[in-house]
Amino acid sequence: DAEESLALIERHAVDWALFVPTMMQRIWRLPEEVRTRYDVSSLVTVMSTGAPSPAWLKRAWIEWLGPEKIMEAYGGSERIAGTAISGTEWLLHPGSVGKPTGGRKIRILDEEGKECAPGVLGEVYMMPAEGAGSSYSYVGDDARPNFDGWESLGDMGYMDEDGYLYLGDRKSDMVVTGGANVFPAEVEAAIDAHGAVRSSAVVGLPDDDLGQRIHAIVDAPDGVTPDELVAH
């Protein structure tokens, strides 16, 4: 409950909060007079993780609470590697999820295992600080997508010249329509930026002509038409 979350932050003077982007979006979508009714000045850190954070939403929270309070983390439960970024850094590298933390390493590789140049999209491969295979194991399953010990969680992305990581989407979620690669997360971010939308999910459906077509399931409690979304 978005409003109740703010009420509890005020009541208990919460100083550290962990949200997924959907929760942050639902809080932001509250009417401004409701959202600003509560005192959330106790917050020192608001961390987001679990899914890509749309750039417009990250910027909105930075402008609301201040860049020094907004953090984002990326990684997996396998703890192969991860990144973190502050709102202050994000303003210099909009859309990034940060640099590797804790001595862990990240590379962007193409399908042949060759390193991609900065700005070139590829698959995100990771190496724990203690070396290959040191962070987890799967019982009864030795199959891991890897090149020379570098492992992937199946995410696509690229690095900039300064070593900051930018995510595309899950490789398995990518939709190929009419020969073009489309990342659902990018379409969802565009849809979610519409003021009437609370959240959305984008998938590929079979299409005789295009192979797949983009299909969006939209959560808009007060209603929105497909024409309005297309115009947006």
VOTI-777446 format. One line per field, with one value per residue: residue number from 1; residue in three letters; chain; x, y, z negated of N, C-alpha, C, CB in turn. Coordinates in steps of 0.2 Angstrom, whole numbers, plus 5000, padded with zeros to 4 digits. Glycine has a CB too. Layout:
<rs>
pos <- NUM|...;
code <- ALA|...;
unit <- A|...;
npx <- X|...;
npy <- Y|...;
npz <- Z|...;
capx <- X|...;
capy <- Y|...;
capz <- Z|...;
cpx <- X|...;
cpy <- Y|...;
cpz <- Z|...;
cbpx <- X|...;
cbpy <- Y|...;
cbpz <- Z|...;
</rs>
This chain:
<rs>
pos <- 1|2|3|4|5|6|7|8|9|10|11|12|13|14|15|16|17|18|19|20|21|22|23|24|25|26|27|28|29|30|31|32|33|34|35|36|37|38|39|40|41|42|43|44|45|46|47|48|49|50|51|52|53|54|55|56|57|58|59|60|61|62|63|64|65|66|67|68|69|70|71|72|73|74|75|76|77|78|79|80|81|82|83|84|85|86|87|88|89|90|91|92|93|94|95|96|97|98|99|100|101|102|103|104|105|106|107|108|109|110|111|112|113|114|115|116|117|118|119|120|121|122|123|124|125|126|127|128|129|130|131|132|133|134|135|136|137|138|139|140|141|142|143|144|145|146|147|148|149|150|151|152|153|154|155|156|157|158|159|160|161|162|163|164|165|166|167|168|169|170|171|172|173|174|175|176|177|178|179|180|181|182|183|184|185|186|187|188|189|190|191|192|193|194|195|196|197|198|199|200|201|202|203|204|205|206|207|208|209|210|211|212|213|214|215|216|217|218|219|220|221|222|223|224|225|226|227|228|229|230|231|232;
code <- ASP|ALA|GLU|GLU|SER|LEU|ALA|LEU|ILE|GLU|ARG|HIS|ALA|VAL|ASP|TRP|ALA|LEU|PHE|VAL|PRO|THR|MET|MET|GLN|ARG|ILE|TRP|ARG|LEU|PRO|GLU|GLU|VAL|ARG|THR|ARG|TYR|ASP|VAL|SER|SER|LEU|VAL|THR|VAL|MET|SER|THR|GLY|ALA|PRO|SER|PRO|ALA|TRP|LEU|LYS|ARG|ALA|TRP|ILE|GLU|TRP|LEU|GLY|PRO|GLU|LYS|ILE|MET|GLU|ALA|TYR|GLY|GLY|SER|GLU|ARG|ILE|ALA|GLY|THR|ALA|ILE|SER|GLY|THR|GLU|TRP|LEU|LEU|HIS|PRO|GLY|SER|VAL|GLY|LYS|PRO|THR|GLY|GLY|ARG|LYS|ILE|ARG|ILE|LEU|ASP|GLU|GLU|GLY|LYS|GLU|CYS|ALA|PRO|GLY|VAL|LEU|GLY|GLU|VAL|TYR|MET|MET|PRO|ALA|GLU|GLY|ALA|GLY|SER|SER|TYR|SER|TYR|VAL|GLY|ASP|ASP|ALA|ARG|PRO|ASN|PHE|ASP|GLY|TRP|GLU|SER|LEU|GLY|ASP|MET|GLY|TYR|MET|ASP|GLU|ASP|GLY|TYR|LEU|TYR|LEU|GLY|ASP|ARG|LYS|SER|ASP|MET|VAL|VAL|THR|GLY|GLY|ALA|ASN|VAL|PHE|PRO|ALA|GLU|VAL|GLU|ALA|ALA|ILE|ASP|ALA|HIS|GLY|ALA|VAL|ARG|SER|SER|ALA|VAL|VAL|GLY|LEU|PRO|ASP|ASP|ASP|LEU|GLY|GLN|ARG|ILE|HIS|ALA|ILE|VAL|ASP|ALA|PRO|ASP|GLY|VAL|THR|PRO|ASP|GLU|LEU|VAL|ALA|HIS;
unit <- A|A|A|A|A|A|A|A|A|A|A|A|A|A|A|A|A|A|A|A|A|A|A|A|A|A|A|A|A|A|A|A|A|A|A|A|A|A|A|A|A|A|A|A|A|A|A|A|A|A|A|A|A|A|A|A|A|A|A|A|A|A|A|A|A|A|A|A|A|A|A|A|A|A|A|A|A|A|A|A|A|A|A|A|A|A|A|A|A|A|A|A|A|A|A|A|A|A|A|A|A|A|A|A|A|A|A|A|A|A|A|A|A|A|A|A|A|A|A|A|A|A|A|A|A|A|A|A|A|A|A|A|A|A|A|A|A|A|A|A|A|A|A|A|A|A|A|A|A|A|A|A|A|A|A|A|A|A|A|A|A|A|A|A|A|A|A|A|A|A|A|A|A|A|A|A|A|A|A|A|A|A|A|A|A|A|A|A|A|A|A|A|A|A|A|A|A|A|A|A|A|A|A|A|A|A|A|A|A|A|A|A|A|A|A|A|A|A|A|A|A|A|A|A|A|A|A|A|A|A|A|A;
npx <- 5004|5004|5002|5001|5014|5022|5016|5020|5034|5035|5029|5038|5050|5059|5074|5081|5077|5071|5066|5058|5057|5044|5037|5042|5037|5023|5022|5026|5016|5005|4993|5000|4997|4994|5006|5015|5011|5016|5029|5045|5058|5066|5072|5088|5093|5087|5085|5085|5082|5081|5074|5076|5077|5067|5073|5066|5059|5069|5075|5064|5063|5076|5075|5065|5069|5083|5099|5109|5102|5097|5100|5105|5106|5113|5113|5114|5107|5116|5128|5139|5144|5141|5134|5134|5126|5125|5113|5119|5130|5123|5117|5127|5129|5117|5105|5113|5118|5129|5146|5156|5156|5166|5178|5174|5171|5166|5162|5158|5153|5153|5143|5153|5162|5170|5177|5166|5167|5166|5150|5144|5132|5131|5132|5131|5144|5152|5163|5168|5176|5184|5187|5183|5169|5168|5157|5145|5135|5126|5116|5118|5118|5129|5129|5134|5132|5147|5163|5179|5178|5171|5155|5137|5122|5112|5109|5108|5118|5129|5145|5151|5163|5169|5168|5155|5140|5127|5111|5101|5090|5084|5092|5084|5071|5071|5063|5060|5055|5050|5063|5070|5077|5070|5069|5059|5059|5062|5051|5041|5046|5043|5029|5026|5029|5018|5005|4994|4996|5000|5008|5016|5017|5027|5027|5031|5021|5015|5016|5011|5016|5027|5034|5035|5025|5024|5016|5007|5003|4993|4992|4981|4972|4962|4959|4965|4967|4972|4975|4979|4990|4999|5000|5006;
npy <- 4994|5010|5023|5020|5015|5027|5033|5024|5026|5039|5038|5029|5035|5030|5026|5019|5012|4999|4996|4989|4994|4995|4997|5010|5017|5016|5023|5036|5039|5042|5055|5072|5080|5070|5062|5072|5074|5067|5066|5062|5065|5058|5048|5042|5033|5027|5012|5004|4989|4973|4974|4983|5001|5013|5027|5040|5038|5036|5049|5057|5053|5057|5071|5073|5068|5070|5068|5061|5053|5042|5026|5012|4995|4981|4964|4946|4932|4922|4929|4931|4943|4961|4977|4995|5011|5028|5041|5053|5049|5044|5054|5059|5048|5044|5032|5021|5006|5006|5003|4988|4980|4977|4971|4962|4958|4963|4959|4963|4953|4946|4934|4925|4926|4936|4952|4966|4983|4999|5005|4996|4983|4968|4952|4951|4946|4939|4939|4932|4940|4931|4922|4910|4900|4902|4907|4901|4886|4874|4861|4845|4851|4856|4864|4879|4895|4900|4908|4904|4903|4915|4920|4921|4928|4929|4942|4956|4970|4985|4993|5009|5022|5025|5013|5011|5001|4997|4991|4981|4970|4954|4941|4931|4936|4945|4951|4946|4955|4956|4955|4964|4967|4968|4975|4971|4978|4991|4995|4994|5004|5015|5015|5015|5028|5036|5045|5039|5026|5012|5001|4989|4976|4968|4957|4945|4940|4927|4930|4929|4937|4945|4936|4938|4949|4964|4964|4972|4972|4981|4990|5001|5009|5019|5019|5019|5022|5012|5020|5032|5028|5025|5037|5044;
npz <- 5000|5005|5000|4986|4984|4984|4973|4963|4963|4959|4946|4939|4941|4951|4957|4968|4982|4993|5009|5023|5041|5045|5033|5030|5040|5038|5026|5031|5040|5032|5028|5028|5017|5008|5007|5002|4990|4980|4968|4973|4970|4962|4969|4974|4984|4999|5006|5022|5031|5039|5052|5068|5066|5072|5081|5080|5068|5058|5059|5055|5041|5036|5038|5029|5016|5015|5022|5015|5007|5014|5020|5030|5033|5042|5046|5042|5034|5034|5032|5040|5045|5043|5044|5039|5037|5033|5032|5035|5043|5053|5059|5067|5075|5082|5081|5078|5069|5061|5054|5053|5037|5021|5026|5036|5053|5070|5086|5104|5116|5133|5143|5146|5136|5136|5130|5129|5136|5127|5125|5133|5135|5127|5119|5101|5091|5077|5063|5047|5033|5027|5037|5050|5048|5035|5027|5027|5029|5039|5034|5042|5055|5067|5077|5083|5091|5097|5100|5100|5086|5082|5079|5083|5079|5088|5092|5103|5108|5108|5106|5101|5106|5093|5086|5081|5079|5089|5091|5102|5104|5099|5108|5112|5112|5123|5137|5154|5167|5183|5187|5179|5163|5148|5132|5119|5106|5110|5117|5107|5098|5105|5107|5093|5090|5093|5085|5081|5079|5068|5068|5079|5090|5103|5117|5130|5143|5154|5171|5188|5198|5193|5185|5171|5161|5152|5136|5123|5106|5096|5081|5076|5065|5066|5079|5096|5114|5128|5139|5132|5126|5137|5143|5133;
capx <- 5000|5009|5001|5003|5021|5024|5013|5024|5040|5034|5028|5043|5056|5063|5080|5083|5071|5073|5061|5059|5055|5036|5034|5043|5032|5016|5022|5026|5009|5000|4992|5005|4995|4995|5013|5019|5007|5020|5036|5049|5064|5071|5076|5095|5095|5082|5089|5081|5085|5076|5072|5078|5073|5066|5076|5061|5057|5075|5076|5059|5065|5081|5072|5060|5072|5090|5103|5113|5098|5095|5104|5103|5110|5112|5117|5110|5107|5122|5133|5145|5146|5136|5136|5130|5127|5122|5110|5124|5134|5118|5116|5133|5129|5110|5103|5118|5117|5135|5152|5156|5158|5169|5183|5171|5173|5161|5164|5153|5155|5148|5142|5159|5166|5175|5175|5163|5169|5162|5144|5142|5128|5132|5130|5135|5148|5154|5169|5168|5182|5188|5189|5178|5166|5169|5152|5139|5135|5119|5116|5115|5118|5135|5129|5134|5135|5153|5169|5185|5176|5167|5148|5132|5115|5107|5107|5111|5120|5135|5149|5153|5171|5171|5167|5149|5136|5120|5107|5096|5085|5086|5092|5078|5065|5071|5058|5063|5049|5052|5070|5072|5078|5066|5069|5053|5060|5062|5044|5038|5048|5040|5022|5025|5030|5011|5003|4988|4999|5003|5013|5015|5022|5027|5029|5030|5016|5016|5013|5012|5020|5033|5037|5033|5023|5024|5010|5008|4997|4994|4988|4979|4966|4958|4958|4969|4966|4978|4977|4982|4997|5002|5001|5011;
capy <- 5000|5015|5028|5017|5015|5033|5034|5020|5029|5045|5035|5025|5038|5025|5029|5015|5008|4995|4995|4987|5000|4995|5000|5017|5020|5017|5029|5042|5040|5045|5062|5075|5082|5064|5060|5077|5075|5064|5068|5057|5067|5054|5044|5043|5029|5023|5008|5000|4983|4968|4975|4989|5006|5018|5033|5045|5037|5038|5056|5060|5052|5061|5077|5073|5067|5072|5062|5058|5048|5037|5021|5007|4989|4976|4958|4940|4928|4918|4933|4931|4950|4965|4984|4999|5018|5033|5046|5058|5046|5042|5061|5059|5042|5042|5025|5016|5003|5007|5000|4982|4982|4972|4967|4958|4960|4962|4960|4962|4948|4944|4927|4921|4927|4942|4958|4971|4989|5003|5007|4990|4979|4961|4948|4953|4941|4941|4935|4934|4942|4925|4918|4906|4895|4902|4910|4897|4879|4871|4854|4841|4854|4859|4868|4886|4899|4904|4909|4904|4904|4921|4917|4925|4927|4930|4949|4960|4977|4988|4997|5016|5023|5025|5007|5010|4996|4999|4985|4981|4966|4947|4939|4926|4940|4949|4949|4948|4956|4959|4956|4969|4965|4973|4973|4973|4983|4998|4997|4995|5010|5021|5015|5017|5035|5039|5047|5035|5019|5010|4996|4986|4970|4968|4951|4944|4935|4924|4934|4926|4941|4948|4931|4940|4956|4966|4965|4975|4971|4988|4991|5008|5009|5024|5018|5022|5019|5010|5026|5037|5025|5025|5044|5045;
capz <- 5000|5006|4994|4979|4983|4982|4966|4958|4963|4954|4939|4936|4942|4955|4961|4973|4986|4999|5014|5031|5044|5045|5027|5030|5045|5035|5022|5035|5043|5027|5029|5025|5010|5003|5006|4999|4984|4975|4967|4974|4970|4958|4974|4976|4990|5002|5011|5026|5034|5041|5059|5070|5064|5077|5080|5078|5061|5054|5059|5050|5034|5035|5037|5023|5009|5016|5025|5010|5003|5019|5022|5034|5033|5047|5044|5042|5028|5035|5029|5044|5045|5042|5045|5035|5039|5030|5036|5037|5048|5058|5063|5071|5079|5082|5084|5076|5062|5057|5056|5049|5030|5017|5029|5041|5060|5075|5093|5109|5121|5138|5143|5147|5130|5137|5126|5133|5134|5123|5128|5138|5131|5126|5113|5095|5088|5070|5059|5040|5031|5025|5042|5053|5045|5027|5024|5026|5033|5040|5033|5048|5061|5068|5083|5082|5097|5095|5105|5095|5079|5082|5079|5085|5076|5094|5094|5108|5106|5110|5101|5104|5105|5086|5082|5078|5082|5091|5093|5107|5102|5099|5115|5113|5113|5129|5142|5161|5171|5190|5188|5174|5156|5143|5125|5115|5101|5113|5119|5101|5095|5109|5105|5086|5089|5094|5079|5079|5078|5062|5069|5085|5092|5110|5119|5137|5145|5161|5177|5194|5203|5190|5181|5164|5160|5145|5133|5117|5101|5093|5075|5075|5061|5068|5086|5102|5120|5132|5143|5128|5125|5143|5144|5127;
cpx <- 5004|5008|5003|5010|5024|5022|5018|5031|5040|5033|5034|5050|5061|5068|5083|5078|5074|5066|5063|5055|5047|5034|5036|5039|5025|5016|5022|5020|5004|4999|4997|5004|4995|5002|5017|5016|5012|5027|5041|5057|5069|5075|5083|5096|5088|5085|5084|5085|5079|5074|5075|5074|5073|5069|5072|5060|5063|5076|5070|5061|5071|5079|5068|5064|5080|5094|5107|5109|5096|5101|5101|5108|5108|5116|5112|5111|5113|5128|5140|5148|5140|5139|5132|5131|5123|5118|5114|5128|5129|5117|5121|5133|5122|5108|5107|5116|5124|5141|5152|5159|5162|5174|5180|5172|5167|5164|5158|5156|5150|5147|5148|5164|5171|5172|5172|5166|5164|5156|5141|5138|5130|5130|5134|5138|5152|5159|5169|5175|5187|5190|5183|5175|5166|5162|5146|5140|5128|5120|5114|5115|5125|5135|5128|5136|5141|5158|5175|5183|5172|5159|5143|5126|5110|5105|5111|5113|5127|5138|5150|5161|5173|5170|5160|5144|5129|5117|5102|5090|5088|5086|5086|5072|5065|5066|5060|5056|5051|5059|5074|5072|5075|5067|5063|5053|5060|5055|5040|5040|5044|5032|5021|5026|5023|5008|4997|4990|5002|5009|5011|5019|5021|5030|5028|5025|5017|5013|5016|5017|5027|5037|5034|5030|5023|5017|5011|5001|4998|4989|4987|4972|4961|4956|4963|4967|4972|4980|4981|4989|5001|5004|5007|5018;
cpy <- 5006|5021|5026|5016|5021|5035|5030|5023|5035|5042|5033|5029|5034|5029|5025|5011|5005|4994|4992|4993|5000|4998|5008|5020|5021|5022|5035|5044|5042|5052|5066|5078|5076|5062|5065|5078|5072|5066|5062|5059|5063|5049|5046|5039|5026|5019|5004|4995|4979|4969|4982|4995|5011|5024|5039|5044|5038|5045|5059|5059|5056|5068|5078|5073|5069|5066|5058|5052|5042|5033|5016|5001|4984|4970|4952|4936|4923|4922|4932|4938|4954|4972|4988|5006|5022|5038|5051|5056|5046|5049|5062|5054|5040|5036|5019|5013|5003|5003|4993|4984|4976|4968|4962|4962|4959|4964|4960|4958|4947|4937|4923|4922|4932|4948|4963|4978|4993|5005|5001|4985|4972|4958|4950|4947|4943|4936|4937|4936|4936|4920|4913|4901|4896|4905|4906|4890|4877|4864|4850|4845|4858|4863|4875|4890|4902|4904|4909|4905|4910|4918|4923|4923|4928|4937|4952|4967|4979|4992|5004|5016|5023|5019|5006|5005|4999|4993|4986|4977|4959|4945|4934|4930|4944|4946|4951|4949|4960|4960|4961|4966|4970|4971|4975|4978|4990|5000|4998|5002|5016|5021|5017|5024|5039|5039|5042|5028|5018|5006|4993|4980|4969|4961|4950|4939|4933|4929|4931|4930|4943|4942|4932|4947|4958|4967|4967|4974|4977|4988|4999|5008|5014|5024|5022|5019|5017|5016|5031|5034|5026|5032|5046|5043;
cpz <- 5000|5001|4988|4978|4981|4975|4961|4958|4958|4947|4935|4937|4946|4958|4967|4976|4992|5003|5020|5034|5045|5039|5027|5035|5042|5030|5026|5038|5038|5029|5025|5018|5005|5002|5002|4992|4978|4974|4968|4974|4966|4963|4975|4983|4992|5007|5015|5030|5036|5049|5061|5068|5069|5076|5077|5070|5056|5053|5054|5043|5032|5034|5031|5016|5009|5018|5020|5006|5007|5021|5026|5034|5038|5045|5045|5036|5028|5032|5033|5044|5044|5043|5040|5038|5035|5034|5039|5043|5054|5062|5068|5076|5079|5085|5081|5070|5058|5059|5051|5042|5027|5021|5035|5048|5065|5082|5098|5114|5126|5138|5144|5141|5131|5133|5131|5131|5130|5127|5133|5133|5132|5120|5107|5092|5082|5067|5052|5038|5029|5031|5044|5049|5037|5024|5023|5030|5033|5039|5039|5054|5062|5074|5082|5089|5095|5101|5100|5088|5077|5083|5080|5081|5082|5095|5099|5106|5110|5105|5105|5103|5098|5082|5079|5082|5083|5094|5098|5104|5101|5106|5117|5114|5119|5134|5149|5165|5178|5191|5183|5167|5152|5136|5121|5110|5104|5114|5112|5098|5099|5107|5098|5085|5090|5087|5076|5077|5072|5063|5076|5086|5100|5112|5127|5138|5152|5166|5184|5199|5200|5186|5174|5165|5153|5142|5125|5113|5097|5087|5074|5072|5064|5076|5091|5108|5124|5136|5139|5127|5131|5144|5139|5129;
cbpx <- 4995|5008|4994|5000|5024|5021|5006|5025|5042|5028|5022|5044|5059|5058|5086|5089|5065|5076|5057|5055|5057|5033|5038|5051|5032|5014|5028|5032|5007|5003|4985|5007|4988|4991|5016|5019|5000|5019|5037|5048|5064|5067|5072|5099|5100|5076|5093|5078|5090|5070|5064|5079|5077|5059|5080|5055|5054|5081|5076|5052|5066|5087|5068|5055|5072|5092|5107|5116|5092|5092|5108|5101|5111|5113|5120|5111|5101|5123|5135|5143|5150|5132|5135|5132|5125|5126|5104|5129|5137|5111|5115|5139|5134|5106|5103|5125|5114|5133|5158|5161|5152|5164|5187|5163|5179|5155|5170|5150|5158|5151|5137|5163|5170|5176|5181|5156|5171|5165|5146|5148|5121|5140|5129|5130|5153|5148|5176|5166|5182|5185|5194|5180|5169|5174|5150|5133|5140|5116|5112|5109|5112|5141|5123|5138|5129|5156|5169|5190|5182|5169|5146|5131|5114|5101|5108|5107|5121|5134|5155|5149|5173|5168|5172|5145|5136|5120|5104|5098|5079|5081|5099|5077|5065|5078|5051|5067|5044|5048|5072|5068|5085|5059|5075|5049|5066|5067|5041|5040|5056|5041|5020|5030|5035|5007|5000|4983|5004|4998|5014|5015|5020|5031|5024|5037|5008|5014|5016|5006|5016|5031|5045|5038|5016|5028|5006|5009|4997|4992|4992|4979|4968|4960|4951|4976|4961|4976|4971|4979|4997|4998|4995|5009;
cbpy <- 5000|5019|5031|5010|5013|5039|5032|5013|5032|5049|5030|5018|5041|5021|5030|5010|5013|4988|5002|4980|5000|4988|4997|5018|5016|5010|5028|5041|5033|5044|5064|5081|5085|5058|5060|5083|5072|5056|5071|5053|5074|5049|5043|5040|5024|5028|5002|5005|4980|4968|4976|4989|5010|5019|5036|5045|5030|5034|5059|5056|5044|5061|5080|5067|5060|5075|5065|5063|5051|5040|5018|5009|4986|4978|4958|4936|4924|4916|4931|4929|4952|4965|4987|4999|5018|5037|5049|5060|5040|5040|5067|5059|5037|5048|5025|5019|4996|5006|5004|4977|4983|4967|4963|4957|4957|4967|4955|4969|4942|4947|4926|4923|4920|4943|4961|4972|4993|5009|5012|4987|4979|4960|4941|4957|4938|4941|4936|4928|4947|4921|4913|4903|4889|4907|4917|4900|4874|4873|4852|4839|4860|4853|4866|4888|4903|4901|4915|4908|4905|4926|4914|4926|4932|4926|4953|4960|4977|4992|4994|5022|5029|5031|5006|5017|4990|5004|4982|4977|4967|4943|4934|4921|4945|4948|4953|4942|4961|4966|4957|4976|4964|4974|4976|4967|4982|4998|4991|4989|5011|5019|5007|5013|5038|5034|5054|5035|5017|5007|4991|4991|4963|4973|4945|4942|4938|4917|4941|4924|4947|4953|4932|4939|4957|4973|4957|4982|4964|4994|4988|5011|5010|5031|5020|5023|5023|5004|5029|5037|5018|5023|5049|5042;
cbpz <- 4994|5013|4995|4979|4990|4987|4965|4960|4970|4956|4939|4938|4936|4960|4956|4971|4988|4997|5015|5032|5051|5045|5021|5033|5051|5032|5017|5040|5047|5020|5027|5029|5011|5006|5013|5002|4984|4976|4959|4981|4966|4954|4980|4970|4988|5005|5007|5032|5029|5037|5059|5078|5058|5079|5086|5082|5060|5057|5066|5052|5033|5041|5043|5023|5008|5009|5030|5005|5000|5025|5015|5041|5026|5054|5038|5048|5027|5042|5022|5051|5052|5036|5052|5027|5047|5025|5032|5031|5047|5055|5058|5068|5077|5085|5091|5076|5063|5050|5054|5052|5025|5015|5024|5040|5063|5073|5096|5111|5118|5145|5149|5153|5129|5144|5122|5131|5141|5120|5132|5142|5134|5127|5114|5090|5093|5065|5063|5036|5024|5019|5041|5060|5046|5026|5027|5029|5030|5047|5027|5046|5061|5069|5088|5076|5099|5089|5110|5098|5075|5087|5072|5092|5071|5092|5087|5115|5099|5117|5099|5101|5109|5083|5077|5077|5078|5097|5087|5114|5106|5095|5115|5108|5107|5132|5141|5163|5167|5191|5194|5174|5154|5145|5121|5112|5097|5119|5123|5096|5096|5117|5106|5082|5094|5098|5079|5084|5084|5057|5064|5091|5088|5113|5116|5140|5144|5161|5176|5198|5204|5185|5181|5159|5163|5145|5133|5117|5097|5098|5069|5083|5054|5066|5088|5100|5124|5136|5146|5121|5122|5149|5143|5121;
</rs>
